[in-house]
Amino acid sequence: MKNRLHQQLTATLALLLASSQCAWAQSWEKYNAGGLEAFKQGHIEEAEQLFTAGLKAAEATGKEDMDLARSLNNLGLLYANQGKYTDALPLYNRSLEIREKVSGPNSLDVATCLNNIGALYGDQEKYAEAEPYQTRALAITEKLGTSQSDLATDLNNVALLYEKMGKFDQADAYYKRCLALKIKSTGAESAEVGIALNNMAGFYAGQKKYSEAAALYARSLEIKEKALGQDHPGLAPVLNNFASLDTKMGKYDEAEKLYKRALAITEKAYGPDHPHVAIILNNYADLLEATKKAEEATKLRERAEKISAETH
């Protein structure tokens, strides 16, 4: 009788545990999907709240599974985009460890996380640290051959890295291959193509091929406005870069309009003290100095320095 009662209690507890885990899984799906949508729309504070709630729901199951890995990665990505690099890195590293155990060391899930860690180091100009992550991610994606879009992303990451390392011939080849794959996999008018065009334009601008760069920036901006809307934070990089190019070409009026728009979009999305704001302020100051507005330029640089000091 006691053994029978024990079996009934055990079965009841198992049922309750399964029910709780199901509820946690449903909560995770809700929080994760909501966080991704908020992030996509540029609603950063809301996204952070949802991703944090999703992480707690994933941890409550007691499992080290892909739900937990994705929550860690998503929250890390959010922090990295806010310039909170020291907060983002341990989340990425834990996500990578789980992915390697669950999916294997050469899986697409691992490649995704490797790319994010590489990008985080790249954003801090730690290129030597970034290279092994980016090249390993590319090798995995090429070997798997499962997604042209993923391969294009990895090609772009390596191209950008080689550009910053001064390996220009290698960078050019990777940029061109990336753009071709983006067009093929996502369509010629997608936001992904807009990003690829922006990156290639920046590369040509750095090589002083200004006319080629200007045409690519204009096309990138047109595509991204259609795909994302007029005030999406995804527009800010191309606006900032196009303005910088116009400054170098002596098109000061056009440059100022672009800088003001980039600054307004970035401040609205991330707040006035984000590292991305500091980048735009410094570039805008270059324009003001070129147009003999030294006092205004100094104020912008001082504000940018203050932001940098508080976020690093």
Sequence and secondary structure as in RCSB ss.txt:
>XXXX:A:sequence
MKNRLHQQLTATLALLLASSQCAWAQSWEKYNAGGLEAFKQGHIEEAEQLFTAGLKAAEATGKEDMDLARSLNNL
GLLYANQGKYTDALPLYNRSLEIREKVSGPNSLDVATCLNNIGALYGDQEKYAEAEPYQTRALAITEKLGTSQSD
LATDLNNVALLYEKMGKFDQADAYYKRCLALKIKSTGAESAEVGIALNNMAGFYAGQKKYSEAAALYARSLEIKE
KALGQDHPGLAPVLNNFASLDTKMGKYDEAEKLYKRALAITEKAYGPDHPHVAIILNNYADLLEATKKAEEATKL
RERAEKISAETH
>XXXX:A:secstr
 HHHHHHHHHHHHHHHHHHHHHHHHHHHHHHHHHHHHHHHTT HHHHHHHHHHHHHHHHHTT  SHHHHHHHHHH
HHHHHHTT HHHHHHHHHHHHHHHHHHH TTSHHHHHHHHHHHHHHHHTT HHHHHHHHHHHHHHHHHH   HHH
HHHHHHHHHHHHHHTT HHHHHHHHHHHHHHHHHHH TTSHHHHHHHHHHHHHHHHTT HHHHHHHHHHHHHHHH
HHH TT GGGHHHHHHHHHHHHHTT HHHHHHHHHHHHHHHHHHH TT HHHHHHHHHHHHHHHHTT HHHHHHH
HHHHHHHHHHH 
